[in-house]
Amino acid sequence: MAVETVRRRLPSPWVGHLLVFGLLAALVLAWFVFQTRQAQRLFLEDASEHARLLTDAVILNARGAQLAEEATATILTKFLGSSARFVDYLDGIAPFRSDELASFAEETGLSVIRIHRPDGVVQGPSDWQPEEPLDCGRLDRLIRDERAHPSPAARDSGSRFASAS
């Protein structure tokens, strides 16, 4: 009987084994959760850094595109101004006719050349009609003509752009 009393007081060995393996499983699970949260935090920090880098690259690219557009506009404005001074010089030597202006415009790649004289306006090509008024208030600025040379975005949408002044 004494042996039976001792057996009843002590738990079975399988209960001890179950507690040890249960404790090990709980420790492994806790370590897994800790590692997963740490990995998630590191991933989010890394993703945030990559997002910042990508944002900076896009901003830098946009600034570069804006500077390139300004440089292109400046170059085109200078070129068109030089062409206008040359046409004015030639017109001072021998006044242009409309067909001569049209030929000169085609040769230089311009949409139109318009000369304002005291006795009237001479334009080549003579049938070209502007979508916007062409007055002296618009000097040293580009006028975009949607009927002429297409831009890449306009080609996709069917619209056309050109530089002329």
RAWO-V412286 format. One record per residue. RES is the residue in one letter. BURIAL is # if it has 24 or more other C-alpha atoms within 12 Angstrom, else .. Layout:
res = <RES,RES>
burial = <BURIAL,BURIAL>
This chain:
res = <M,A,V,E,T,V,R,R,R,L,P,S,P,W,V,G,H,L,L,V,F,G,L,L,A,A,L,V,L,A,W,F,V,F,Q,T,R,Q,A,Q,R,L,F,L,E,D,A,S,E,H,A,R,L,L,T,D,A,V,I,L,N,A,R,G,A,Q,L,A,E,E,A,T,A,T,I,L,T,K,F,L,G,S,S,A,R,F,V,D,Y,L,D,G,I,A,P,F,R,S,D,E,L,A,S,F,A,E,E,T,G,L,S,V,I,R,I,H,R,P,D,G,V,V,Q,G,P,S,D,W,Q,P,E,E,P,L,D,C,G,R,L,D,R,L,I,R,D,E,R,A,H,P,S,P,A,A,R,D,S,G,S,R,F,A,S,A,S>
burial = <.,.,.,.,.,.,.,.,.,.,.,.,.,.,.,.,.,.,.,.,.,.,.,.,.,.,.,.,.,.,.,.,.,.,.,.,.,.,.,.,.,.,.,.,.,.,.,.,.,.,.,.,.,.,.,.,.,.,.,.,.,.,.,.,.,.,.,.,.,.,.,.,#,.,.,#,#,.,.,#,.,.,#,#,.,.,#,.,.,.,#,.,.,.,.,#,.,.,.,#,#,#,.,#,#,.,.,.,.,#,#,#,#,#,#,.,.,.,.,.,.,#,#,#,#,.,.,.,.,#,.,.,.,#,.,.,.,.,.,.,.,#,#,#,#,.,.,#,.,.,.,.,.,.,.,.,.,.,.,.,.,#,#,#,#>
